[in-house]
Amino acid sequence: MLAGIRSFSKSIFAKIIFSVIAISFVAWGLNASMLNLGTSREVAEIGSQSISPVELDRAFQRSVQNMRSVFGPNFDRQQAIQMGLLNNTVQSLVSQKILRENAKDMGIGISNEKVRGTIFASPGFQNETTGQFDRERFLQALYSSGYSEPEFVEGVRGDMMGQQIVGSLAGAITAPNIMAQQIAAYRNEQRSGSFFALNASEFENIETPDDTKLRQYHEDNAAQFTAPESRNVTLATLSAADLVETMDVTEDEILEAYNHRLPEFQTPEKRVVEQILFAPNEKESAQEAYKALQGGADFMTVAAEDAGMDPSIVKLGEFTADNILPDLRDVTFALDEGAFSEPVETALGWHIIRVPAITAERIETLDQVRTDVVSGVKRFKAEDAIYDLAAKLDDELGAGTPLEEAANAAGAKTVKLNDVVRGEDLGADIADGREINAKIFELGKGEESLLEETSTGVRYVVRIDDVTPSALRPFEDVRDDVIAAWKEDERSRQMIEKADQLAASINDQSADIATLATSDNAELIKSGLAKRTGEGLASNVSPAVAATLFTLEEGKAKAIQSGDSVLVLKLDEIKAADIAEGDADPVISELKQALNQDILAQYLDYLQNEISVSVNNSAINALYPQTAAN
């Protein structure tokens, strides 16, 4: 939640463009009393405002797109809904509307000039070289994020209204300077040490103990040698994938499917777009530039000399009608190749558009995509047929027919699975095996499930034929495993024991760690001057070394385990933090933001009760029918 406050207070632009946080610090949920919109088609109503299905869908799609940068391109809406991202998007939109509604009630308004000035001053839209507003960067950000220009401008206006409230709430908050200095001193203290790893070859020859000791180890570490509960089951499955190749397809069905899916096989017209852009108050300059172009002037020359634009900014790239800025769509796609438009006004100014190249729409023929279409028809028919087969299987089971006979009558696959262990997959030949595994361990011996369905649509029924309880494996069956485990534990014990003795010789007898390392035929390593976070450690040093250094007194040593190695570590130096003026400022900022978070959360909780909020789950379910928001 602290990140949400930080994002809100520092950059409303990043929040709008990337939709990462919105106002995610809102802790309250959407309770039952808020779910009451009757037959309204809106997703939510907040005072005099509303959230339309289109607004929610666009915001949710942006959230999904952002998550793909984390989880990869295959991250889809269903996964996002399962992770709660849809609910978070709804709550973020509601939170924004609540603050805006409150701002309206308080008479807070933001002029067009202030909105424009705020956008132009945003560092994210400025040229890295000149520091000036870069129109191309701004437009490309809108294009890639799925915002129309009016939508973005109004988003900035609304958030500026909300920021007025946020600023008034947070303005008087101060963080204690002495606390910030103490935290900064704690964080910035540095320590360095020396260490060496024991020679592991010295502990290679561990003798095998007698069986009396091994049997005792077997009993003392029973969990290590215990077989998990296992089950023998009979599983019947019905899957559309198993039926696909049995489906017959006619030419009429193929043609109908092709026509239905025709948009998939169309590559829309694309146009290379260039623009000359003048500021909102430069209409006359835009008209003069248009006249010059009509007189034969070169487009790029006019852009450079009259509008002061670099060629790289003039060339916007290639667009389809769906991904170009909506305000420029009609004029752009009405131009002939090589032609330019009259000046067109948007909230950003006056645009002259040129289309130097057009790639015509392309449609793949049925013959070119026949294999794909036929496979699709077969899948559709198989998925349709599976409903009737599942109903037949359910009817047979309901009539008392044994599972094997019922499965055979319905054409279901039957398999016997032995020694199934909780949490494991059921094998490559069984789809959604882990889901089915979970159901197996909900049942008792002799019990049979109802007709169940997995997340991918596999229908199944499972019967528990036998249960083998969890039990300690007999010593004779695992003797070799017991020997290996005992030796490993003994090796570790001996190494730690020796390392403890060496550390004690440093602590109690002032032994020299370098001499001890040489005696053990080991290399002495310097940790580097590091902070508690590990910053400053040498590249070949484990973070466990830094953590241990901050538990020692200066000049003292300790034995630690790092991976497979056992180390003897000595603290050589403690360098106290020298807190100069300004060093505690980041801590003060964090403390202030944390206090802001608490105040804002309480204020939004108050507004929830003061401003009418209604969320329409029916509209959300209709928008996302596969998985409903909770």
N, C-alpha and C positions, 0 to 999 in steps of 0.2 A: 504494500500500500504506500510505502514511503516513495517508491519510484513513481507512483501515480501522481502524488503531490508534487514531486520534483518536476515531472513532465508538464503538469498543469501550470505551475508557477513560472517556469522558465520559457516554455515554448508552446504556445497554442497551435503553432503551425505544424510542428512535428506530429502533434496529436491528431490534427485534422487530416493531414496528408497520409500518415501511416496507420492511423486507427489502432495504435498499439494499446493505449491505456484508456482513452476517453476520460471518464471520471471514475476509475475503477476502485477508488478508495471507499466507495459507498458500501457499507457492510450489511445494510438491511436487504432482505429478500422480498420476493413478490408474494405476499401472503394471500390467504383465501379471500379476505375481505376486499382485495383489490381486483379480483377477477370477475368483473361484472359489466360487460358491455352489451349484453342482449344480442341483438341481431346486427350490430355495427360491423362494418368491414375493416375498421381501423385496428391496428395491432394494439394501440394503447391511446388513452386520452389523459392528458396531464393539464388540469385547469382548462385554459382556452386553447391549448395546443393538442396536437395529435401526432402519432407515428403511423405512417401508412405502411402497408405491406411492401411497397416498392422501396421506401426508405430503409426499412429493416433489412430487406434482402440485399440491397447495395452495401449497407454497413457490414452485414454478416459475410458477404462475399469478400470484402476487403480484409476482414479479420482472417478468413480462411486463407487468402492469398499470402498474408503476412506469415501465417504459421507454416506455409510451405517452405519458407526460407529456413525453418528449423527442422521440420520433419521430412522434407523432400517433396518433389512434384506430385507424388501419388497420394498425398494427404488430401482427403475429400471431405465433403460436407457431413456425411454420416459420422465419420470419425470425430469431426469437430463438435457435432451435437453430443456425441457420447462423452466427450471431454468437458462438456458444459460451456463450450464457447458461444452457443446460441443464447443461452440464458445470460451469460456475461454481456453479450451484445445488447440484448433487450434492456438489461439493467443500466448499462452505460448510456444508452439513448434516453432512458427515462431520467437518469441523473442529470444529463445535460438540459433536458426540457424543464426539469424542476428549477434549476438555477436560473434559466432564462425566464421562466414564468415569474419567479420571485423578482428578477430584475425589472420585468415589465410592471409588476405591481408597485415597485418602488419608484417608478418613473424614470428608470435608467434607459437612455437611448444612445446609439452610436451613429454618427453621421457618415455619409458615404466617403467624405474626405478622410476621416480618421481610419475607416476600414482600408481604403486604398493606401494611405500612408503606412499603416501597419504591415500590409502585405509587401509593399516596396522595401520596407526596412528589415524584413526578415532575412537573417544571414543565410538561411537555406536557399533563398532565391537570388543571392547576389553572386556576381562573377568573382571567382577567386582572385583574378588578377587586378581588376579595376575596383572591386568593392561596391559596384553599382548594381542596381536591380537588373537581373538577367531575364528577359522575357522568355527566352527559349527554355531556360531551366524551369521556370514557373509552369509553362505550358506542358512541358514533358512530364513534370511531376503530376499534373492534373490528369494527363492522358493515362499514365501508368497506374494511377491510383483509382481510376474509374469515377472521377468527379467531373461534373459539368462546371463551367465557370460560375454561373449564378449559384449553384449549390455550394460551391466552395466559399464564395463571397459571403453568403448568408450564414454559413457555418462560422466564419471568422467573426462576423458581427455578433452572433449569438454568444460565442465564447468570450468575446470582449465584454459583453454585458455581464456574463457570469463572473469574469475576472474582476470586475468592479466590486462585486460582493466579496469574492475571495480576498481581495486586497484590503477591504475594510475590516474583515474579520481578523486577518493576520497582522495588520499594521502595528498593533500595540504589543505583539509578542516579543519577548527578549529571552535569551538563554544566559544563565549565569556564567560570567567570564571565567571565574576560578574553576568551575567544573570543566569547562571546555579546555582550559590549560592543562588540568590534570589528565584528562583523557588523551590530549595530544602528546603529553609527556610519556604516558603509558604506551601509546602506539609507536612512538618514534624512538624509544630506547633501543639500542643495538648491542648485540653480544657476539663474541667470537670464541671459538674453541678449537681443540685439537682432538683427533680420534684415530683409532686404528681398528681394523677388523681382525678377530682371532683367526689363526691359521686353521681352516676347516679340515685339512688333511690329517691333523693330529687326532681327530675324533672319528676317523673312518672305520676303525676296527673295533666295533662294539660286540662283545661276546654275547651269544644267545643264552639266556637264563634257563633254568630247569623248568619243567612243566608246572611245578607247583606255583612258581612266581608268574608264569604265563597265564595259568588258569585264574589266578587272583586278578591279574590285569584285565583279563577277559570279562570278569564279573564287574570290576570297578568301572569299566568303560563300556558297559552293556549297550548304550545307545549307538556306539560306533559299530557294533557287530550285530545289531538287531535288524531282522528282515521286516520291511514295512508290510502292513496289511495288504493283501492282494485278493482279487476277485476273479472268478470264472463267470463269463456272461454269454448270453445269446443276444445278438444284435440284428435287428432287421432295419434296413434303410431303403428309402425311396428318394431318388435324386433325379432331377431333370437332366443332369449331365449323363446319367446312365441311359437315358431314353433318346438322346439326340439322334444317334445314328439309326435308330429304328423308325424315325419319322419320314413319311413320304411327303413330297412337295410337288405341287403342280406349277405349270408355267404361269397360270393366272395369279397364283399366290405370290410367285416371285416378282411378277410385274407390279402387283399391288404394293408389296413391301418396298420395292425400289422407289415407286412414286411417293410413298409415305416418308421414306428416308432421304428423299432427294436433296434437302438442304445439307446433309452430311457430305454429299458427293459434289457439291458446288464450291468452287473457290471464288469468293466474291471479287468484284472489280476493285482494283487498287489504284491509288493515284499518288504520285510524288507531289508533295505540296511545298511551296515556298511562299513566304509572306514578307511584306514590308509593314512594320507596325509603328504607328505614331501614338503619342500619349493622348488621353481623353480630351485635352484642351487644344489639340493640334489638328482639328478638322480641316482647316483651310490648307495646312501643309499637305495633308493627305490628298486633298482635291488637286492641288498643284502638281503633286507627284503623279497622280493619275493622268492628268493632262499631258505631262511630259512623256509618259509611257505611250499614250495615244499618238504622240508626235514621233514615236520611233526610238525614244531613249531606251538604253539598256537597263533591264530590271535590276541587275546586281549593282550597277553604277548608281541608280536612283536610291537603292537601299543604303548604299555606303555614304553617298554625298548628302542626301536629303534627310535620311532618318538616322544616320550615324551607326548603322548596323554592320557587324562583321558577317562575312559570307556564311560562316558556320552557324550563325543565329538565324539567318534568312532561310536556310534549308532545314525544314522541319522533319523530312523523312517521308515514308510511304504509309498511307492510311487506307482503311476501308471505311465505308459509311458508318459502321458501327463503332469505330474507335476514334474518329475525329471529334474535335470539340463540337458539341451540338449546335452552338450558335453559328458555326462556319460550315456546317454540313451541306445545307442546300446550295449555297453559292459555290462551294468547291466542286460538288458533283454535277453542277449544271454547266461548268466550263468545258470548252473543247480543249484538246491537247495543245499546249503551248499558249493558251489564252490566259488573260489576267482579268480580275474582277474590278468593279468599282469599289471605292472605300466602304467597308462594312464595319459598323459600330458594335463593340461589346463593352463590358464593364472595364476592360483593360485599355481600351482605346480604339483606334481606327486601323483596320487591317486591309491591305491590298493582297489578294491571293493570286498566285500563279500556279498552273498545273503543267509542268514541263513534260510529264510522261504519264501514260495510262496503261495499266495492264488489264486487259479485258477479262470478264468473268469466264470461268472454265467449268464445264460440267462433265464428269466422268460418265461414260455410257454404261448401260446395264451389262454389256459383255465384259467391260473392264473390271466391274465390281461384282460379277456374278457369284464368285465363291463366297465372298463376304455376305451377300444378300441371302444366299441359300442357307448358309450357316445360321444367320439370324432368324430366318423363318423356322428352321428346325428347332432352334432353341425356344422360340416362342411357342411352338406347338407342343414341345416337350413340357414346358412350364404349365401350359394349359392342361395337358393330359395328366400331369401329376396330381392336380386337384381331385380328379375323379378317382384315381388309383388310391390316393390317401383316404378319400371317403370310403372306398370299398374296404381298405384295410381296417379302418376304424369300425366299420359296421361288423366285419368278421370278428374282431376282437370283442366288440360289445355283445356279440351273440355267444361268447364263450369259446370260440374256436381257438385251439392252441396256437401259440405264436408262430411256430414253423409253418403250420398249415395255412394260417391266415396270410402270412407273408407270401407263400407260394401262390395262393389264389389271387392276390393283388399284384403279383409280379415284382415283389420287393426282394432285394438281396438279403440273404441270411448268412451270418458268420458267427463262429464260436471263437471267443477270445479268452485265453487263459492267462492267469497271473497278471491281471491289470492292476497297476499301482496308481494311487491317487496323484493327479497332476500331470501324468505322462500322456503323450500322444498315443493314439491307438494304431498307428502305422500309416504308411504313405497311401494305402488303398482306401482309407476311410476319411472322407472329408469332414472337417470340423471336429476332429477327434478329441481335442481338449474340451470343447463344449460338452460333448457326449460323456466324456470322462467325469465331468462335474456331476452330471445327472446319475451316473452309475454309483457314486459314493453318497447320494442322497437316499438310496434304497437299501433295504435289508435283504437278507438271504430269502430267496423264494419270491420276492416282490417283483412286480412288472410295472414299468412306467406306462403312462398314458401315451397317446400318439403325440410326440413332441416335434418341434421344428427349430432348427439352428438358425443363426443369423444370416446364413446364405441360402436358406430355403430347403435344406435337407430334412425330410421327415424321417423319424426313427422311433422305434420302440425297443427297449432294452429290458432283459430279464436277468436277475441275479441268480445264477445256478449254485454258486458255492462261494463261501467267504473263508479265507485263511487269515486268522488274526495275526497281528504283529507279534513277533516272538524272537527271543534271543537265539541266534544261530548256534548250533552245538559247537563246542570248542574244537572237536576233531575236524569239523567241516571248514573252519576258518583259521586253523592253527598258523598257516603261513602268513595270513593277514595280521594276526595278533603279533607274531614275531616282528614283522616289518614295522608295525605301529609302535611296539615297545622300544625297538632300537631307535626309531626317530625321536621319540620322547626322551629317551636316555641320552642320546647325542645332544639334544637341545639342553637338557638339564646340566650335563657336564660342562658345556660351553658357557652357559650362564653362570654356573658356579665358579669357573675359572675367571670369567670377566669380573664377577663380584669381588673376588680376591684381589685382582689387579687394581680395581678401583679403590678398594680399601687400603692397599699399599700406598696409593697416591694421597688419600685423605688422611690416613693415620701416621704414615711414615715419610711423607713428602717425597715419595719416589718420583723419578723423572719419567714422564710419559713417553718421551722419545726413546729413552733407554729401554723401557718395557716393550715398545714396538719393535726395536731392533732385536731384542732377545727372543721375541716371538716370530722373527723373520717376517715382519709385516711392515707396510708402508704407513708412515704417519701423515695424516691429511689435515690441512687447515680448512675450517668450515667457511671462512669469510665472515665479514662483519654483517650480521643479519638482524632484521626485525622479527617480531613475533610471527608475522605472516609468512616468513621465509624469504622475503625480499632481501637480496644481498648475498644469499647462499651461493657458494661455488656451484657450477653447473652439474658436477658429479656427486653432489651431496644430497642425501634424502631430507625431505621436510621434517622427518621425525627428529633429526639432529637439532633443528632450530627449536622445536617444541620442548625438547629436553633441556637445552641450554637455559631456557627461561624458568627452569625449576631448580637450578643449582646456585650455590653460593660461589663467589669468585674463588678460583683455585681448586675447587672440589670436582670430583669425578663420579661417574655413574655408568653402570653397564646397561645397555639397551639392545633390543632386537630390532633389526631393520631388514625385512624380507627374510632371506635365508641366512643372513649374516648376524653375528653378535659383535657389538662394538663396545670399546672402552672409550668414553668421551669425557673430556675435561674442559671446564669453562675457564678460558684464559683472560677475557677482558669484558668489562661492562662499561658501555659508553652511554652515559645519561643523555637524554635529549636536551638540546639547547633550544628552548622555545623562544624564538624571536618574535617581534611584533608581526602579527598577521598569520603566524603559523597555526594558531587555533581557529582561524576564520572558517576553514572547512567544517570543523567540528561544531562551531556555533551555528553554521548554516544547517547542518544535519539535525541538531537539537531543535532549532526553530521549525524546521520542516516537520519533525515528529510532533511537536506541539500543535502546529497548524493542522496536521492530520486529525488529531483528536478533536480539535475544535470544529473542524469542518464536518467530521462524521456526526458529531452531536447536532450541528446546525441542520444538516440534511435530514437527520432523523426527525428533527422538529418540523421541517418543511413538509415531510411526508404526511404528517398529521394535519398540516394547515392547508395544503394544496391537494385537491382531489386527484387521485391517481387510480386509473382502472386499466388493467391489462387483459386483453382478449385472447385467451389460450386457444379458442376455436379458430381464430384467424391465423394464429401461428401454426396450429396443427394442419390447417388447410394449405398453408404455404410450404410446410415441410412434412408431408404425410407419412414418410417412412419412419421417422422418429420424432415424437412430439416433445416440445419443451415442457419441462416440469414447472 
